[in-house]
Amino acid sequence: QVQLVESGGGLVQAGGSLRLSCAASRSIFPINVMGWYRQSPGKQRELVAAITNGGTTNYAASVKGRFGISRDNAKNTVDLQMNGLKPEDTGVYFCNARRTSTPSPFDSWGQGTQVTVSS
């Protein structure tokens, strides 16, 4: 039970960088996992990067070494720094918050922000 708003998407040349930000409506400290997913035409939504409340990170193999996820519990934000962008990175990027602990587990999604990488 948290509202998420993504920002920072846009059009960028191949090799360029973008920084996406996800703002949560309340504290993200109790949230087990914050993550970024993306969906491209003709493809299912896939995990790009995730970070646990303990600071452990996971990345899709295709973005490892290029993308970095971070969370700021004081500001209730989760950012995705994207460097060395490729055309195949194009898609709608969604912020996700998942809490599995009881009480009050939830799985929330933002509306998404478009990222387009030109070749």
MIMARPA-424220 format. One record per residue (C-alpha): x, y, z. Coordinates in steps of 0.001 Angstrom, whole numbers, m for minus. Layout:
! residues N
{{X Y Z}}
...
This chain:
! residues 119
{{0 0 0}}
{{2144 2766 m1377}}
{{1817 5102 m4335}}
{{4777 5293 m6692}}
{{5566 7995 m9243}}
{{8367 7591 m11768}}
{{10200 10415 m13490}}
{{13306 11011 m15568}}
{{12476 9160 m18757}}
{{13037 10636 m22172}}
{{14876 10392 m25455}}
{{18608 9821 m25431}}
{{21279 8861 m27934}}
{{22967 5495 m27772}}
{{25821 5671 m25330}}
{{24128 8368 m23300}}
{{22803 8355 m19756}}
{{19542 8866 m17924}}
{{18618 8826 m14268}}
{{15174 7577 m13330}}
{{13629 8366 m9989}}
{{10779 6699 m8138}}
{{9076 8701 m5411}}
{{7044 6804 m2838}}
{{4135 8209 m881}}
{{5450 6939 2409}}
{{8541 5475 4035}}
{{10227 2741 2031}}
{{12225 1497 4990}}
{{9717 m1303 5782}}
{{9514 m2369 2118}}
{{11391 m5597 1499}}
{{12264 m5013 m2150}}
{{12222 m1959 m4402}}
{{12780 m2601 m8065}}
{{12722 m1333 m11604}}
{{11104 m3309 m14403}}
{{10760 m2538 m18076}}
{{8467 m3592 m20870}}
{{9167 m3274 m24582}}
{{6759 m3919 m27470}}
{{6374 m7628 m28058}}
{{8168 m8554 m24858}}
{{6984 m9377 m21375}}
{{7821 m7199 m18439}}
{{11260 m8010 m17079}}
{{13217 m7175 m13990}}
{{15954 m4633 m14611}}
{{17272 m4044 m11115}}
{{16178 m4537 m7528}}
{{17387 m3561 m4097}}
{{16361 m5026 m759}}
{{15866 m3186 2493}}
{{19237 m4597 3480}}
{{20988 m3048 494}}
{{21459 m6190 m1578}}
{{21153 m5538 m5319}}
{{20285 m7691 m8311}}
{{20568 m6806 m11982}}
{{19499 m8288 m15253}}
{{22512 m9669 m17083}}
{{21910 m7287 m19967}}
{{22343 m4192 m17788}}
{{24952 m5351 m15296}}
{{27880 m2971 m15280}}
{{25871 m204 m16937}}
{{22970 444 m14557}}
{{22995 1189 m10855}}
{{20080 1121 m8435}}
{{20050 3025 m5179}}
{{17569 3852 m2451}}
{{17328 6803 m119}}
{{15144 5836 2798}}
{{15191 9371 4196}}
{{13787 10800 959}}
{{11566 7813 127}}
{{13088 7501 m3331}}
{{14654 4802 m5457}}
{{16809 5798 m8402}}
{{18080 3966 m11443}}
{{21195 5402 m13031}}
{{21463 4195 m16611}}
{{24755 4604 m18427}}
{{25934 3402 m21797}}
{{22364 3151 m23045}}
{{21609 952 m26026}}
{{18612 908 m28381}}
{{17530 m2386 m26823}}
{{17080 m552 m23517}}
{{14074 1224 m25017}}
{{10847 580 m23161}}
{{8522 1689 m20418}}
{{10184 1538 m17034}}
{{8101 777 m13963}}
{{8898 1184 m10302}}
{{7833 m1650 m8016}}
{{7529 m1930 m4261}}
{{6973 m5304 m2660}}
{{6454 m6033 989}}
{{6035 m9682 1903}}
{{6119 m9352 5665}}
{{2997 m9412 7767}}
{{1020 m7431 8640}}
{{m6 m5520 5528}}
{{1879 m7160 2655}}
{{1553 m5436 m701}}
{{2841 m5277 m4258}}
{{2587 m1784 m5781}}
{{3439 m408 m9214}}
{{3927 3043 m10663}}
{{2469 4191 m13968}}
{{5761 3958 m15825}}
{{8059 6325 m17659}}
{{9124 5987 m21281}}
{{12783 5580 m22173}}
{{13740 5775 m25835}}
{{17298 5225 m27013}}
{{18121 6215 m30569}}
{{20780 4427 m32587}}
